Amino acid sequence: MKDKFKLSDEKLILRFQEGDINAYNELVKRYKDRLLNFVFRYFNNREQAEDVVQDTLIKLYTHASYYKKIAKFSTWIFTIAKNNALTELRKNKRKQTDSLWTEDGKVIDINSKEQSLDVKVQNEIAIDQLNKFLDEIPENFRMAVVLRDFQELSYDEISKILEIPIGTIKSRINRGRIQLAEKMKHFKEN
């Protein structure tokens, strides 16, 4: 019943712009883990990813007035996170490394309550394998697939975040999914 009365992200940011600190806290609660999972793809280092997310959330606090109603809040905050991650990478002069899930694997929820130990183990192996296969596909496909299939963003949001036309986004997602499916097919055969 509570979800019926849940404010949209856009309404929360507008409330925060008007001085409602609780609106900021709710936005942090909604986006902290999602941003961490997204930024972690750039570093393969939880500590660095947490630092970038912290910087992003500080910018949300200090630059809330920069948000304008014309954009979805999620697009705006993911773009800030991406830019912060790229800035950090340039500072460190490191090559990007990749991993989809946090160290404790929070992105994929396996309905483990009613599963046998054997099924749980098989699911964990499949998740580890999927993570490995994601690391093996080209970054441009991987980022598009992660944003669409794991962060569940719209094509339009992904296009704005990655600054690439929607047609290119759709193509990259499709090609990335095909490459993942092919790798998973070979995994299942073995």
SULTA-V293064 format. One line per field, one symbol per residue. phi: phi as a letter, one per 40 degrees, with the letter a starting at -180 (. if undefined). psi: psi as a letter, one per 20 degrees, with the letter a starting at -180 (. if undefined). burial: b if it has 9 or more other ideal C-beta (glycine too) atoms within 8 Angstrom, else e. A space follows every 50 residues. Layout:
# SULTA-V293064
phi=???
psi=???
burial=???
This chain:
# SULTA-V293064
phi=.cdcbcccdccccccccchcccccdcccdcbdcccccccdccbfaccccc cccccccccdccbdcccbdcbcdcccccccccccccccccccfbccbbac bcdcfccccccccbbcddcccccccccdccdccccccddccdcccccccb cfccdcccdcccfbdddcddcccccccccccccccccccc
psi=hhhhjpqrghhghhgghjjohhgghgggghiggghghghhhhhkoggggh gggggghghgghkhihpqihqqghgghhgggghgghgggggilqqprqpg qrhjligpopnihkqrggggggghghgggggghhhiqqghgggggghghh ilqrgggggggilqqggggggggghgggggggghghghh.
burial=eeeeeebebbebbbbbbeeeeebbebbbeebbebbbbbbbbbbeeeebbb bbbebbbebbeeebeebeeebebbbbbbbbbbebbbebbeeeeeeeebbb bbeeeeeeebeeeebeeeebeebbebbebbbebbbebeeebbbbbbbbeb bebebebbbbbbeeeeebbbebbebbbebbeebbeebeee
